[in-house]
Amino acid sequence: PVQLWESAFGLVSGAILIVLARRLPQQSLKLADAGIVGYTVARFILEYYRGDERGQFFGSAWSTSQGVGMVLLGIWIIFRLTGEKEKVASSP
């Protein structure tokens, strides 16, 4: 029932993010970051419980979905950190 767990996580995390976005509209980008990171981590964990063999990511123990998710998460984090540094450097 991994799909049920993933659906439950999506519904609960989505509801929490919607409530927080309404209460903290100035923090919406940070909430989006939390949603992306949370989904990636949940997906990574759920892949272990799925129990099917979907291949390996460049010879590692990770599935292809886990590897791609981690690469995309890394790119997102680098993008966000670079954007934060530019904001700090340009602010008076």
C-alpha positions in Angstrom: 0.0 0.0 0.0 2.9 2.4 -0.7 0.6 4.4 -3.0 -1.8 5.0 -0.1 1.0 6.2 2.1 2.1 8.6 -0.6 -1.4 9.9 -1.2 -1.9 10.4 2.6 1.4 12.3 2.8 0.5 14.5 -0.2 -2.9 15.3 1.2 -1.6 16.1 4.7 1.4 18.1 3.6 -0.7 20.0 1.0 -3.2 20.9 3.7 -0.5 22.1 6.1 1.2 24.1 3.4 -2.1 25.7 2.3 -2.9 26.7 5.9 0.6 28.1 6.5 0.5 30.0 3.2 -2.7 31.7 4.3 -1.3 32.6 7.7 2.2 33.6 6.5 1.8 35.0 2.9 5.2 36.7 3.1 6.9 33.4 3.6 5.4 31.7 0.5 8.7 31.0 -1.2 10.1 29.3 1.9 6.9 27.2 2.2 7.4 26.1 -1.5 10.9 25.1 -0.6 9.6 23.1 2.3 7.1 21.4 0.1 9.6 20.5 -2.5 12.1 19.1 0.0 9.4 17.3 1.9 8.1 15.6 -1.2 11.5 14.6 -2.3 12.4 13.1 1.1 9.1 11.3 1.3 9.4 9.9 -2.2 13.0 8.8 -1.5 11.9 6.9 1.6 8.8 5.3 0.0 10.9 4.0 -2.9 12.5 1.6 -0.5 9.2 0.2 0.6 7.8 -0.1 -2.9 9.6 -3.5 -3.3 10.0 -3.6 -7.1 13.2 -3.5 -9.0 13.3 -0.4 -11.2 16.9 -0.3 -12.0 19.8 1.4 -10.4 21.0 5.0 -10.6 24.6 4.8 -12.0 25.3 1.5 -10.2 24.2 2.7 -6.7 21.6 1.2 -4.4 19.2 4.0 -5.3 16.4 3.5 -7.8 16.3 5.8 -10.8 13.5 7.9 -9.2 15.6 8.3 -6.1 18.7 9.4 -8.0 16.8 11.8 -10.2 15.0 13.2 -7.2 18.3 13.8 -5.3 19.9 15.4 -8.4 16.9 17.7 -8.8 16.8 18.5 -5.1 20.5 19.4 -5.2 20.0 21.7 -8.2 17.0 23.3 -6.4 19.1 23.9 -3.2 22.0 25.4 -5.2 19.6 27.6 -7.1 17.9 28.8 -3.9 21.2 29.4 -2.0 22.6 31.3 -4.9 19.5 33.5 -5.1 19.6 34.2 -1.3 23.3 35.3 -1.6 22.4 37.7 -4.4 19.6 39.2 -2.4 21.8 39.7 0.6 24.6 41.2 -1.6 22.3 43.6 -3.4 20.4 44.8 -0.3 21.5 48.2 1.1 
